[in-house]
């Protein structure tokens, strides 16, 4: 089905069967596509601003450079979807499934990703500033060089995730699971890591200055060449007892 580059603004198509449809460059702003079947659909550069995609099936859909500002994707299925360079600013993705999705360089500024499933998703270079990822599942996700400053990752599962070179300044990571995560040269200045699980995490060269480490578990964490100046909630002695440090670790 090829209906690309057409105007479907505010159209009501709940439950529509659009699997494999070509909607590239189309304007579906404020359309209602709740429960729609868009499996494998082509939405490249489509405009979906304010569109309702609640419970929609977008498995393997191509949303490259699509505009989804303020879109509602609550519980949508975006497994293995392509969202590279997509604009999801202030979009709602609560409970959505994005396992193996490609979100490279995607804009998710102030997006709502509470309890979203992002297992093994690729978020390299993505912008998640001020995003709400509380309770999100990001195990094995690639967040290399992603911007997560001031984001809420409270209770999130980031086990075995790659956060190398990411920006997490001022981020809320209370109760987050970062077991085995790669945080090489990550910016964690003033981050809140209260009750966070960092067992076996790689924090080589990471900047943790001003971070809150109250009750954080650092057993086996690598803090070589890390900056721990002015951290709170844990003494230098406690850190040395749990973590791996070296002569370049700064307290």
Backbone as JSON, one array per atom type, in Angstrom:
{
  "sequence": "XXXXXXXXXXXXXXXXXXXXXXXXXXXXXXXXXXXXXXXXXXXXXXXXXXXXXXXXXXXXXXXXXXXXXXXXXXXXXXXXXXXXXXXXXXXXXXXXXXXXXXXXXXXXXXXXXXXXXXXXXXXXXXXXXXXXXXXXXXXXXXXXXXXXXXXXXXXXXXXXXXXXXXXXXXXXXXXXXXXXXXXXXXXXXXXXXXXXXXXXXXXXXXXXXXXXXXXXXXXXXXXXXXXXXXXXXXXXXXXXXXXXXXXXXXX",
  "N": [[0.85, -1.21, 0.0], [0.75, 2.07, -1.01], [0.77, 5.19, 0.05], [2.18, 7.45, 0.37], [3.47, 10.78, 1.13], [1.06, 12.2, 1.4], [-1.71, 14.13, 2.71], [-2.88, 13.5, 5.8], [-3.82, 14.67, 8.04], [-5.15, 14.78, 11.29], [-6.82, 12.64, 10.81], [-8.98, 9.89, 11.57], [-8.12, 6.76, 12.34], [-8.21, 4.46, 13.92], [-7.14, 1.23, 14.76], [-6.54, 0.64, 12.15], [-5.42, -1.21, 9.28], [-2.36, -1.15, 8.21], [-0.04, -2.41, 7.54], [3.16, -2.6, 6.19], [2.72, -0.36, 4.64], [3.46, 2.54, 2.62], [4.14, 5.44, 3.9], [5.82, 7.51, 3.77], [7.09, 10.8, 4.09], [4.52, 11.69, 4.48], [1.83, 13.59, 6.0], [0.65, 13.16, 9.06], [-0.21, 14.5, 11.26], [-1.59, 14.84, 14.45], [-3.28, 12.74, 13.97], [-5.4, 9.88, 14.65], [-4.28, 6.9, 15.42], [-4.51, 4.76, 17.05], [-4.0, 1.45, 18.18], [-3.4, 0.65, 15.61], [-2.2, -1.32, 12.84], [0.92, -1.19, 11.84], [3.04, -2.62, 11.02], [6.22, -3.0, 9.75], [5.91, -0.72, 8.22], [6.64, 2.14, 6.12], [7.66, 5.08, 7.28], [9.35, 7.12, 6.81], [10.66, 10.31, 7.3], [8.12, 11.24, 7.81], [5.44, 13.27, 9.14], [4.3, 13.27, 12.33], [3.32, 14.72, 14.4], [1.95, 15.12, 17.54], [0.38, 12.9, 17.18], [-1.78, 10.1, 17.87], [-0.7, 7.08, 18.76], [-1.21, 4.99, 20.41], [-0.8, 1.76, 21.65], [-0.21, 0.89, 19.09], [1.12, -1.2, 16.47], [4.26, -1.1, 15.51], [6.32, -2.65, 14.73], [9.43, -3.28, 13.33], [9.12, -1.05, 11.72], [10.01, 1.76, 9.62], [11.1, 4.71, 10.71], [12.82, 6.74, 10.18], [14.14, 9.94, 10.6], [11.6, 10.92, 11.08], [8.97, 13.04, 12.38], [7.89, 13.21, 15.54], [7.04, 14.77, 17.62], [5.51, 15.38, 20.7], [3.9, 13.16, 20.32], [1.78, 10.33, 21.11], [2.77, 7.35, 22.19], [2.13, 5.33, 23.9], [2.52, 2.16, 25.22], [3.04, 1.18, 22.7], [4.29, -1.0, 20.12], [7.47, -1.12, 19.14], [9.46, -2.79, 18.39], [12.56, -3.62, 17.05], [12.41, -1.46, 15.34], [13.32, 1.29, 13.13], [14.54, 4.24, 14.15], [16.3, 6.28, 13.64], [17.7, 9.49, 13.91], [15.2, 10.51, 14.46], [12.64, 12.73, 15.64], [11.53, 12.87, 18.77], [10.73, 14.6, 20.71], [9.34, 15.45, 23.77], [7.56, 13.37, 23.52], [5.31, 10.65, 24.43], [6.12, 7.58, 25.65], [5.39, 5.62, 27.4], [5.66, 2.47, 28.8], [6.14, 1.38, 26.31], [7.45, -0.92, 23.81], [10.67, -1.3, 22.78], [12.65, -3.05, 22.08], [15.73, -3.95, 20.68], [15.53, -1.8, 18.95], [16.59, 0.87, 16.76], [17.83, 3.82, 17.71], [19.66, 5.75, 17.04], [21.21, 8.86, 17.38], [18.76, 10.02, 17.93], [16.23, 12.37, 18.92], [15.09, 12.84, 22.09], [14.26, 14.68, 23.92], [12.97, 15.68, 26.98], [11.16, 13.59, 26.86], [8.71, 11.07, 27.76], [9.53, 8.13, 29.08], [8.84, 6.21, 30.9], [9.05, 3.08, 32.38], [9.54, 1.95, 29.94], [10.57, -0.48, 27.52], [13.73, -1.09, 26.53], [15.58, -2.98, 25.83], [18.69, -4.02, 24.66], [18.62, -1.98, 22.78], [19.75, 0.52, 20.43], [21.13, 3.49, 21.19], [23.02, 5.34, 20.52], [24.54, 8.44, 20.7], [22.11, 9.65, 21.16], [19.74, 12.15, 22.27], [18.64, 12.7, 25.4], [17.95, 14.57, 27.24], [16.64, 15.74, 30.26], [14.71, 13.77, 30.14], [12.24, 11.34, 31.18], [12.99, 8.38, 32.43], [12.34, 6.64, 34.39], [12.2, 3.53, 35.96], [12.59, 2.28, 33.55], [13.64, -0.29, 31.21], [16.74, -1.01, 30.24], [18.65, -2.89, 29.74], [21.66, -4.04, 28.41], [21.61, -2.1, 26.48], [22.92, 0.27, 24.06], [24.3, 3.18, 24.79], [26.28, 4.91, 24.06], [27.97, 7.95, 24.12], [25.57, 9.29, 24.48], [23.26, 11.88, 25.46], [22.22, 12.47, 28.62], [21.77, 14.26, 30.59], [20.41, 15.56, 33.57], [18.32, 13.77, 33.43], [15.75, 11.42, 34.49], [16.43, 8.46, 35.86], [15.67, 6.81, 37.8], [15.45, 3.75, 39.47], [15.81, 2.39, 37.11], [16.78, -0.26, 34.84], [19.91, -0.8, 33.92], [21.73, -2.71, 33.47], [24.68, -4.15, 32.23], [24.69, -2.28, 30.2], [26.0, 0.01, 27.73], [27.45, 2.9, 28.47], [29.5, 4.52, 27.84], [31.36, 7.51, 27.55], [29.06, 9.0, 27.79], [26.76, 11.65, 28.74], [25.81, 12.29, 31.92], [25.35, 14.15, 33.8], [24.05, 15.44, 36.79], [22.02, 13.6, 36.78], [19.29, 11.54, 37.89], [19.77, 8.63, 39.43], [18.84, 6.98, 41.37], [18.55, 3.96, 43.01], [19.01, 2.6, 40.67], [19.95, -0.08, 38.45], [23.07, -0.79, 37.6], [24.75, -2.82, 37.16], [27.63, -4.32, 35.95], [27.77, -2.48, 33.91], [29.15, -0.36, 31.33], [30.8, 2.45, 31.94], [32.78, 4.08, 30.97], [34.78, 6.92, 31.04], [32.56, 8.54, 31.48], [30.34, 11.28, 32.18], [29.35, 11.92, 35.3], [28.86, 13.94, 37.05], [27.61, 15.39, 39.96], [25.52, 13.58, 39.99], [22.83, 11.53, 41.25], [23.29, 8.72, 42.93], [22.19, 7.16, 44.88], [21.62, 4.19, 46.57], [22.18, 2.78, 44.26], [23.13, 0.07, 42.1], [26.25, -0.85, 41.34], [27.89, -2.97, 40.89], [30.73, -4.48, 39.68], [30.9, -2.66, 37.6], [32.35, -0.65, 34.97], [34.07, 2.15, 35.53], [36.2, 3.61, 34.67], [38.13, 6.49, 34.37], [35.93, 8.08, 34.76], [33.96, 10.93, 35.65], [32.92, 11.65, 38.71], [32.55, 13.73, 40.39], [31.09, 15.45, 43.07], [28.95, 13.71, 43.18], [26.25, 11.75, 44.63], [26.67, 9.07, 46.63], [25.34, 7.52, 48.46], [24.75, 4.57, 50.14], [25.34, 3.17, 47.83], [26.3, 0.34, 45.83], [29.44, -0.66, 45.27], [31.02, -2.84, 44.82], [33.69, -4.42, 43.39], [33.67, -2.59, 41.33], [35.3, -0.68, 38.8], [37.25, 1.99, 39.37], [39.43, 3.31, 38.41], [41.57, 6.02, 37.65], [39.47, 7.74, 38.02], [37.4, 10.57, 38.92], [36.61, 11.48, 42.06], [36.12, 13.6, 43.65], [34.69, 15.53, 46.22], [32.48, 13.85, 46.54], [29.47, 12.59, 48.06], [27.96, 10.8, 50.82], [29.49, 8.5, 50.99], [32.51, 7.42, 52.31], [36.03, 7.91, 51.57], [37.46, 5.73, 52.5], [35.48, 3.74, 52.55], [34.94, 3.51, 49.83], [37.4, 2.65, 48.81], [37.5, 0.18, 50.03], [35.55, -1.28, 48.71], [35.7, -0.85, 45.88], [37.79, -0.93, 42.86], [40.62, 0.89, 42.72], [43.22, 3.24, 41.68], [46.48, 4.84, 41.54], [45.82, 7.11, 40.17], [43.27, 7.71, 40.77], [41.13, 10.13, 41.99], [40.4, 11.74, 45.03]],
  "CA": [[0.0, 0.0, 0.0], [1.58, 3.25, -1.16], [-0.01, 6.42, 0.21], [3.16, 8.4, 0.86], [3.43, 12.21, 0.8], [-0.29, 12.75, 1.35], [-2.13, 14.82, 3.92], [-3.83, 12.73, 6.59], [-3.91, 15.37, 9.31], [-6.32, 14.6, 12.17], [-7.66, 11.54, 10.36], [-9.26, 8.88, 12.59], [-7.87, 5.45, 11.74], [-7.94, 3.5, 14.99], [-7.22, -0.16, 14.35], [-6.33, 0.51, 10.7], [-4.43, -2.2, 8.84], [-1.43, -0.44, 7.34], [1.22, -3.15, 7.53], [3.93, -2.45, 4.96], [2.3, 0.83, 3.89], [4.44, 3.59, 2.38], [3.62, 6.72, 4.38], [6.97, 8.41, 3.82], [6.81, 12.22, 3.82], [3.12, 12.01, 4.71], [1.49, 14.41, 7.16], [-0.36, 12.51, 9.9], [-0.26, 15.28, 12.49], [-2.79, 14.71, 15.28], [-4.13, 11.63, 13.54], [-5.65, 8.86, 15.66], [-3.88, 5.6, 14.88], [-4.45, 3.83, 18.17], [-4.2, 0.03, 17.84], [-3.18, 0.43, 14.18], [-1.17, -2.28, 12.43], [1.89, -0.51, 10.99], [4.2, -3.51, 10.98], [7.06, -2.84, 8.57], [5.51, 0.45, 7.43], [7.66, 3.13, 5.82], [7.25, 6.4, 7.75], [10.53, 7.97, 6.69], [10.42, 11.75, 7.2], [6.69, 11.55, 7.99], [5.11, 14.19, 10.23], [3.34, 12.63, 13.22], [3.26, 15.6, 15.56], [0.72, 15.01, 18.33], [-0.39, 11.75, 16.72], [-2.09, 9.07, 18.86], [-0.28, 5.76, 18.31], [-1.34, 4.12, 21.56], [-0.93, 0.33, 21.36], [0.03, 0.6, 17.68], [2.18, -2.15, 16.17], [5.23, -0.5, 14.61], [7.44, -3.59, 14.65], [10.27, -3.16, 12.12], [8.75, 0.12, 10.91], [11.09, 2.7, 9.34], [10.7, 6.05, 11.12], [14.01, 7.58, 10.05], [13.91, 11.38, 10.46], [10.19, 11.28, 11.26], [8.7, 14.05, 13.42], [6.91, 12.65, 16.46], [6.94, 15.66, 18.77], [4.24, 15.3, 21.46], [3.12, 11.98, 19.94], [1.46, 9.39, 22.18], [3.13, 5.98, 21.8], [1.96, 4.5, 25.09], [2.42, 0.71, 25.01], [3.23, 0.82, 21.29], [5.33, -2.0, 19.86], [8.46, -0.6, 18.2], [10.54, -3.76, 18.37], [13.38, -3.65, 15.84], [12.09, -0.32, 14.47], [14.41, 2.21, 12.82], [14.18, 5.59, 14.57], [17.5, 7.11, 13.57], [17.47, 10.93, 13.68], [13.78, 10.82, 14.66], [12.38, 13.73, 16.66], [10.52, 12.41, 19.72], [10.7, 15.58, 21.79], [8.13, 15.46, 24.61], [6.66, 12.26, 23.19], [5.0, 9.73, 25.52], [6.39, 6.19, 25.27], [5.21, 4.84, 28.61], [5.4, 1.06, 28.61], [6.36, 0.95, 24.92], [8.48, -1.94, 23.6], [11.65, -0.87, 21.78], [13.74, -4.02, 22.07], [16.53, -3.98, 19.44], [15.26, -0.64, 18.09], [17.72, 1.74, 16.45], [17.51, 5.2, 18.02], [20.9, 6.5, 16.9], [21.06, 10.31, 17.2], [17.35, 10.39, 18.08], [15.94, 13.42, 19.9], [14.08, 12.43, 23.06], [14.28, 15.73, 24.94], [11.77, 15.73, 27.84], [10.23, 12.51, 26.53], [8.28, 10.21, 28.87], [9.88, 6.75, 28.78], [8.68, 5.45, 32.13], [8.81, 1.64, 32.23], [9.73, 1.56, 28.54], [11.5, -1.59, 27.34], [14.75, -0.73, 25.55], [16.59, -4.02, 25.89], [19.57, -4.11, 23.49], [18.37, -0.9, 21.83], [20.9, 1.34, 20.1], [20.83, 4.9, 21.45], [24.27, 6.06, 20.36], [24.4, 9.86, 20.37], [20.74, 10.13, 21.36], [19.57, 13.23, 23.23], [17.59, 12.36, 26.37], [18.02, 15.59, 28.28], [15.41, 15.92, 31.04], [13.74, 12.71, 29.86], [11.83, 10.51, 32.32], [13.21, 6.97, 32.16], [12.2, 5.92, 35.65], [11.69, 2.17, 35.81], [12.81, 1.77, 32.19], [14.52, -1.45, 31.08], [17.75, -0.69, 29.24], [19.74, -3.85, 29.86], [22.37, -4.3, 27.17], [21.44, -1.0, 25.51], [24.12, 1.02, 23.71], [24.06, 4.61, 24.99], [27.56, 5.58, 23.86], [27.91, 9.39, 23.79], [24.21, 9.82, 24.62], [23.09, 12.98, 26.42], [21.18, 12.14, 29.59], [21.88, 15.23, 31.68], [19.18, 15.89, 34.3], [17.27, 12.78, 33.18], [15.32, 10.62, 35.63], [16.65, 7.05, 35.62], [15.42, 6.14, 39.08], [14.94, 2.39, 39.39], [15.99, 1.83, 35.77], [17.7, -1.4, 34.69], [20.96, -0.49, 32.96], [22.74, -3.76, 33.61], [25.45, -4.46, 31.01], [24.52, -1.24, 29.19], [27.2, 0.75, 27.37], [27.24, 4.33, 28.68], [30.8, 5.17, 27.71], [31.38, 8.88, 27.01], [27.73, 9.61, 27.89], [26.6, 12.76, 29.67], [24.81, 11.96, 32.94], [25.47, 15.15, 34.85], [22.8, 15.78, 37.48], [21.0, 12.58, 36.53], [18.75, 10.8, 39.03], [19.99, 7.2, 39.25], [18.53, 6.32, 42.64], [18.04, 2.59, 42.9], [19.23, 2.05, 39.33], [20.81, -1.26, 38.34], [24.15, -0.56, 36.65], [25.67, -3.95, 37.32], [28.36, -4.69, 34.75], [27.65, -1.45, 32.88], [30.37, 0.31, 30.89], [30.68, 3.9, 32.14], [34.11, 4.6, 30.68], [34.87, 8.36, 30.78], [31.21, 9.12, 31.53], [30.15, 12.43, 33.06], [28.36, 11.67, 36.35], [28.98, 15.02, 38.02], [26.39, 15.73, 40.72], [24.47, 12.57, 39.81], [22.34, 10.91, 42.48], [23.43, 7.27, 42.8], [21.74, 6.56, 46.12], [21.12, 2.8, 46.45], [22.45, 2.23, 42.92], [23.94, -1.15, 42.03], [27.36, -0.66, 40.4], [28.76, -4.13, 41.03], [31.48, -4.85, 38.49], [30.8, -1.65, 36.54], [33.59, -0.01, 34.55], [34.0, 3.6, 35.66], [37.55, 4.14, 34.43], [38.15, 7.84, 33.82], [34.62, 8.72, 34.93], [33.9, 12.09, 36.53], [31.86, 11.51, 39.71], [32.67, 14.82, 41.35], [29.83, 15.94, 43.61], [27.89, 12.69, 43.11], [25.75, 11.2, 45.88], [26.89, 7.62, 46.6], [24.74, 6.95, 49.66], [24.34, 3.16, 50.05], [25.62, 2.58, 46.51], [27.1, -0.88, 45.89], [30.57, -0.5, 44.37], [31.86, -4.03, 44.9], [34.31, -4.81, 42.12], [33.59, -1.53, 40.32], [36.61, -0.14, 38.43], [37.27, 3.44, 39.49], [40.77, 3.77, 38.08], [41.65, 7.33, 36.99], [38.17, 8.41, 38.17], [37.38, 11.77, 39.76], [35.64, 11.31, 43.13], [36.22, 14.76, 44.54], [33.46, 16.09, 46.78], [31.34, 12.93, 46.56], [28.82, 12.52, 49.36], [27.29, 9.55, 51.15], [30.43, 7.4, 51.13], [33.86, 7.89, 52.6], [37.11, 7.37, 50.75], [37.78, 4.4, 53.03], [34.43, 2.82, 52.09], [35.12, 3.32, 48.39], [38.6, 1.82, 48.62], [37.21, -1.17, 50.5], [34.68, -1.97, 47.76], [36.02, -0.69, 44.46], [39.17, -1.02, 42.38], [41.16, 2.22, 42.47], [44.66, 3.26, 41.44], [47.13, 6.08, 41.94], [45.23, 8.23, 39.43], [41.93, 7.97, 41.29], [41.19, 11.38, 42.75], [39.4, 11.87, 46.09]],
  "C": [[0.88, 1.24, 0.0], [0.7, 4.5, -1.09], [0.91, 7.54, 0.71], [2.9, 9.83, 0.4], [2.02, 12.76, 0.66], [-0.64, 13.37, 2.7], [-3.23, 14.02, 4.62], [-3.98, 13.36, 7.98], [-5.24, 15.12, 10.0], [-7.26, 13.49, 11.72], [-7.84, 10.52, 11.49], [-9.17, 7.49, 11.95], [-7.51, 4.42, 12.81], [-8.12, 2.08, 14.46], [-6.98, -0.39, 12.86], [-5.24, -0.52, 10.39], [-3.54, -1.56, 7.78], [-0.07, -1.12, 7.31], [1.89, -2.99, 6.16], [3.59, -1.23, 4.14], [3.45, 1.81, 3.73], [3.8, 4.92, 2.72], [4.73, 7.75, 4.47], [6.59, 9.81, 3.37], [5.36, 12.62, 4.03], [2.92, 12.85, 5.95], [0.33, 13.76, 7.9], [-0.46, 13.21, 11.25], [-1.61, 15.13, 13.18], [-3.77, 13.65, 14.8], [-4.33, 10.66, 14.69], [-5.41, 7.5, 15.02], [-3.72, 4.58, 16.0], [-4.78, 2.42, 17.69], [-3.99, -0.28, 16.35], [-2.07, -0.59, 13.94], [-0.28, -1.6, 11.4], [3.17, -1.32, 10.89], [4.95, -3.31, 9.66], [6.72, -1.64, 7.7], [6.69, 1.4, 7.22], [7.13, 4.52, 6.18], [8.43, 7.36, 7.72], [10.13, 9.42, 6.45], [8.93, 12.13, 7.3], [6.51, 12.5, 9.17], [3.98, 13.57, 11.05], [3.22, 13.43, 14.52], [1.91, 15.48, 16.26], [-0.15, 13.83, 17.95], [-0.6, 10.72, 17.84], [-1.78, 7.7, 18.27], [-0.31, 4.77, 19.47], [-1.6, 2.67, 21.13], [-0.71, -0.03, 19.88], [1.19, -0.38, 17.52], [3.08, -1.55, 15.09], [6.49, -1.37, 14.52], [8.13, -3.46, 13.29], [9.87, -2.01, 11.2], [9.97, 1.02, 10.73], [10.59, 4.11, 9.62], [11.88, 7.01, 11.05], [13.62, 9.03, 9.77], [12.44, 11.78, 10.52], [10.05, 12.28, 12.4], [7.56, 13.55, 14.29], [6.8, 13.48, 17.74], [5.54, 15.58, 19.39], [3.36, 14.11, 21.05], [2.89, 11.08, 21.15], [1.7, 7.97, 21.68], [3.03, 5.04, 22.99], [1.7, 3.04, 24.7], [2.49, 0.31, 23.52], [4.36, -0.19, 21.16], [6.24, -1.49, 18.76], [9.68, -1.52, 18.16], [11.24, -3.75, 17.02], [13.04, -2.53, 14.85], [13.31, 0.56, 14.25], [13.95, 3.63, 13.12], [15.39, 6.52, 14.55], [17.13, 8.54, 13.17], [15.99, 11.32, 13.8], [13.62, 11.84, 15.77], [11.21, 13.28, 17.52], [10.45, 13.34, 20.94], [9.33, 15.6, 22.47], [7.11, 14.38, 24.24], [6.45, 11.38, 24.42], [5.18, 8.3, 25.02], [6.26, 5.26, 26.47], [4.85, 3.4, 28.28], [5.58, 0.56, 27.19], [7.49, -0.08, 24.85], [9.39, -1.51, 22.46], [12.86, -1.8, 21.78], [14.41, -4.05, 20.69], [16.24, -2.82, 18.49], [16.51, 0.19, 17.9], [17.31, 3.19, 16.64], [18.77, 6.07, 17.96], [20.61, 7.97, 16.59], [19.6, 10.77, 17.25], [17.17, 11.46, 19.15], [14.8, 13.02, 20.79], [14.02, 13.43, 24.22], [12.92, 15.8, 25.65], [10.73, 14.67, 27.48], [9.89, 11.69, 27.78], [8.5, 8.75, 28.46], [9.77, 5.88, 30.03], [8.3, 4.0, 31.8], [8.87, 1.18, 30.77], [10.77, 0.46, 28.45], [12.45, -1.26, 26.19], [15.9, -1.74, 25.57], [17.36, -4.09, 24.56], [19.31, -3.05, 22.43], [19.65, -0.1, 21.61], [20.52, 2.81, 20.21], [22.09, 5.75, 21.35], [24.01, 7.5, 19.94], [23.01, 10.42, 20.56], [20.7, 11.24, 22.4], [18.36, 12.94, 24.11], [17.59, 13.35, 27.53], [16.66, 15.77, 28.93], [14.34, 14.88, 30.76], [13.43, 11.92, 31.13], [11.94, 9.05, 31.92], [13.09, 6.14, 33.43], [11.57, 4.56, 35.41], [11.89, 1.57, 34.43], [13.78, 0.59, 32.2], [15.46, -1.22, 29.92], [18.92, -1.67, 29.31], [20.33, -4.14, 28.48], [22.25, -3.21, 26.13], [22.76, -0.28, 25.27], [23.79, 2.51, 23.75], [25.36, 5.41, 24.86], [27.34, 7.03, 23.42], [26.5, 9.97, 23.85], [24.18, 10.95, 25.64], [21.92, 12.71, 27.34], [21.2, 13.1, 30.78], [20.5, 15.57, 32.25], [18.04, 14.92, 34.03], [16.94, 12.03, 34.47], [15.45, 9.15, 35.25], [16.46, 6.26, 36.92], [14.82, 4.76, 38.88], [15.1, 1.74, 38.02], [16.97, 0.67, 35.78], [18.66, -1.1, 33.56], [22.07, -1.53, 33.03], [23.36, -4.08, 32.25], [25.25, -3.45, 29.89], [25.85, -0.55, 28.92], [26.89, 2.24, 27.45], [28.56, 5.09, 28.56], [30.65, 6.52, 27.02], [30.02, 9.57, 27.05], [27.72, 10.76, 28.89], [25.47, 12.47, 30.63], [24.89, 12.95, 34.11], [24.13, 15.5, 35.46], [21.69, 14.77, 37.31], [20.58, 11.88, 37.82], [18.85, 9.31, 38.74], [19.72, 6.44, 40.54], [17.93, 4.95, 42.41], [18.23, 1.96, 41.54], [20.16, 0.84, 39.38], [21.81, -1.03, 37.22], [25.19, -1.67, 36.74], [26.31, -4.31, 35.97], [28.3, -3.66, 33.63], [29.02, -0.84, 32.56], [30.15, 1.82, 30.96], [32.04, 4.57, 31.92], [34.04, 6.09, 30.29], [33.5, 9.04, 30.7], [31.17, 10.3, 32.48], [29.01, 12.14, 34.02], [28.44, 12.74, 37.42], [27.62, 15.32, 38.63], [25.24, 14.76, 40.49], [24.07, 11.99, 41.16], [22.33, 9.4, 42.3], [23.06, 6.56, 44.1], [21.13, 5.18, 45.85], [21.33, 2.19, 45.06], [23.34, 1.0, 43.01], [24.98, -0.98, 40.94], [28.35, -1.82, 40.49], [29.42, -4.45, 39.68], [31.41, -3.86, 37.34], [32.17, -1.07, 36.21], [33.41, 1.5, 34.57], [35.38, 4.23, 35.49], [37.45, 5.52, 33.77], [36.86, 8.61, 33.96], [34.71, 9.88, 35.92], [32.69, 11.98, 37.43], [31.89, 12.64, 40.72], [31.29, 15.33, 41.77], [28.69, 14.94, 43.59], [27.5, 12.21, 44.5], [25.83, 9.67, 45.8], [26.31, 6.92, 47.83], [24.22, 5.53, 49.39], [24.52, 2.54, 48.66], [26.5, 1.35, 46.7], [28.19, -0.81, 44.83], [31.5, -1.72, 44.36], [32.38, -4.41, 43.51], [34.23, -3.77, 41.03], [34.99, -0.97, 40.06], [36.55, 1.37, 38.41], [38.68, 4.0, 39.24], [40.69, 5.08, 37.28], [40.32, 8.09, 37.06], [38.31, 9.63, 39.1], [36.25, 11.64, 40.77], [35.68, 12.47, 44.12], [34.83, 15.23, 44.95], [32.25, 15.17, 46.65], [30.76, 12.91, 47.97], [28.23, 11.13, 49.56], [28.2, 8.35, 51.31], [31.83, 7.95, 51.34], [34.87, 7.28, 51.65], [37.47, 5.96, 51.19], [36.76, 3.37, 52.54], [34.6, 2.5, 50.6], [36.3, 2.41, 48.12], [38.34, 0.37, 49.03], [36.39, -1.97, 49.48], [35.21, -1.99, 46.33], [37.51, -0.88, 44.16], [39.63, 0.39, 42.02], [42.65, 2.13, 42.14], [45.22, 4.62, 41.84], [46.56, 7.32, 41.25], [43.8, 8.54, 39.88], [42.01, 9.18, 42.21], [40.02, 11.48, 43.75], [39.35, 13.31, 46.59]]
}
